[in-house]
């Protein structure tokens, strides 16, 4: 179990997620360089917010 760096909840990296989780994982690797440090909920939220506000990555 790991602790999420944003919400501080414990999470397991083993579970699969939605397309938003996949997008959040990509953003974690490519943009924020914090891959493996966030839970699925925070990854989903990051991806949804990026879709709304980071237009340079949505093309």
Helices and strands as residue ranges (DSSP letters): E 2-3, E 10-11, H 19-27, I 28-32, H 40-53, G 55-57
